[in-house]
Amino acid sequence: MSWLELKVPPVIVAALCGLLMWALDVCTHAMYISREVRVTLWSIFMVLAITFGVAGVLCFRRHKTTVNPMFPRESSALVTDGVYRATRNPMYFALLCVLFAWWCYLTNVWSLTGCVLFVLYMNRFQIEPEERVLASKFGEAFNAYKAEVRRWI
């Protein structure tokens, strides 16, 4: 299935996972969680999503490297500062936070399947191929960074 590597934009993967979460919510029963708790959790995950997503893009822009995840070979710099000290993939983490926020709205335990599938897909078909490219392009500097900073959080 290597033909899927770097083929589907991460935003599309997240949207498909979100649709799956909605479908699972429609087909199964949601848990009862008070509106206040749902709104609070939704807000927390959305703030995390915006913070990590914007910070990741701004770091890439500051280093004048591509933010297009479909073409990691176009990377012109290894970004290891800012939010990239906390996670190697802040923009993907941001998408995962959006999915968790969606789950908080749905409050259906089965809908968490979408979050799990997002992580599994991204690890196998987006992040691993990106990391191979970055390792070949930036060598020991990327390997040292990879050893110090976690893939997600």
N, C-alpha and C positions, 0 to 999 in steps of 0.2 A: 504493500500500500504506500510505497514511497512516492508514488505519483501525486499524492495529496500534499506532500511537503511544500510549504510556502505558496500554496495555491489559493486558499480561501482567506480573504482578509479577516483579521481577528474581530473586527466590528461585526462582520456578517456571522461569524461563529457565535459570538455573544448573542446576537439577535435571534439566531436559530435556537440557541439554548433557552433564551427567554420565551420564545414561542412554545417550545417543549414544556417549559415550566407552567405556562398558562394552560396548555392542553391537559397536563396532568392535574392541574387544579380543577379544571372543569369536570374531569372524569372521576375524581376522588373527593373525599371530604377534607375540608380544612380544619385546623385546630382553632379553638377559640383563644384568641389573644386580644386583650383590650386595645381599643383604638389608640390610647395614649402610648402604650408600649410599642405598638407597631409603628406609629409615627416617630417615636424616639429612635428606635432601631433603624428605620428607613433613613432618618436624618443623619445618623452617625455614619452609616455606610455611604450615603451620597456625599457627605463632606470628605470622607476618606477617598472616594472615587475622584472627586474634583481635585483634591489636593495632590494626590499621587499622579493623576493623569496630566494635569497642567504642569506640575513640577518636572515630570519626565520630558514633556515636549519642550519646555523652556530650556532645560539642560542641553538637549540635542540641538536646539537652535543656537544657543550660546557657543557651542562647539562646532557649529556649522556642518553638521552631519545630517544625513537623511532620517526622517521620521517614518518613511515608508517601510512597513515590515515585510513587504513582499520581495524587496530587493536588498538583502543585507550586504551583498557584495559592494553596494554603493556607499557603505559606511566609510567615512573619511577620518573618524576619530573614535577612540575607545573612551567612552564617557564613564567615569568612575566617581565623580563628585556629586554633591547635592543629594538628591533623593536616591541616587544610584549607590550610595553607601549603605542604604537600608535594604534594597532589593535590586536584583539585576533586571527586573521587568516591571517597572512601576506602571507603565501604561496597560499592561495585561492585568496587573493587580487591580488597577482602576476599573477595568471591565468586569472583573470578578466581583468587586465591591458593588457595582451596579446590579449585577445578578443577585447578590445577597440582599440588596435593598428591595429588589423585586420580590424575592422570597419573603421578606418581612411584610410586604404588602399582601401577598397571597396567603401566608401562614399555613402552607400545606407542606407537610413533611416530605411527601413524594416529589414535590417541586424542587427539592434540593438536588435531585438527580441532574437537573440542568447545570448546576454549579459544578458538580463532580465531573460531568462529561466535558464541560468547558476546560477544566484543569487538565484532564487526561488528553483531550485533543490538542490543546495548546502545547503541552509538554512534548508530545510525540511529533506533531506535524508542523509546529512553528518554532518553538524554542530550541529543541535539539538541532534542527537544521541551521538555525541562526548561530548557535554556539559553535557548530563545526566551521562555519564560515569565519566567525570572529577568531577562532583559535588559529585557523590557517592564515588569517590576515594580520593578527596582532601578536601571535605566538605566546611567548612566556608571560608577557604583560597581561593578556587575557586569562591565561591559566592561573596566575597569581590572584587576579581579581575574582575569578570563579571560586577559588579555594577560600576566599575571605568573605564573600557576600552570597547570601542565599538566593536561590532562584525566585522564590516568591517572597515570603516574609518569615 
